[in-house]
Amino acid sequence: MDQTRTPAARTAATPTTLLDLAKRINDEHRLCTRYARAGLAHALRAGRLLLEAKRRCVHGEWRTWLVEHFDASATTAQVYM
């Protein structure tokens, strides 16, 4: 157990009732949902931009361009696209 935290701090961080626990669970669930949606929106925008980059590449240059300029794998690019 973390000895640096006071008993009051441990009590504040730990839900004391099932209702407190339910509130914390639902708060975390709402945050998870919010950020998952935001992540999906970013992935979709990245996909559209990747499609535009691919369209602008000369035939046969796409894979080379992708390796040189995209920070993730070609598989991730395909998923986004």
Stockholm file with secondary structure:
# STOCKHOLM 1.0

chainA/1-81         MDQTRTPAARTAATPTTLLDLAKRINDEHRLCTRYARAGLAHALRAGRLLLEAKRRCVHGEWRTWLVEHFDASATTAQVYM
#=GR chainA/1-81 SS CCTTSCHHHHHHHSCCSHHHHHHHHHHHHHHHHHHHHHHHHHHHHHHHHHHHHHHHSCTTCHHHHHHHHCSSCHHHHHHHC
#=GC SS_cons        CCTTSCHHHHHHHSCCSHHHHHHHHHHHHHHHHHHHHHHHHHHHHHHHHHHHHHHHSCTTCHHHHHHHHCSSCHHHHHHHC
//
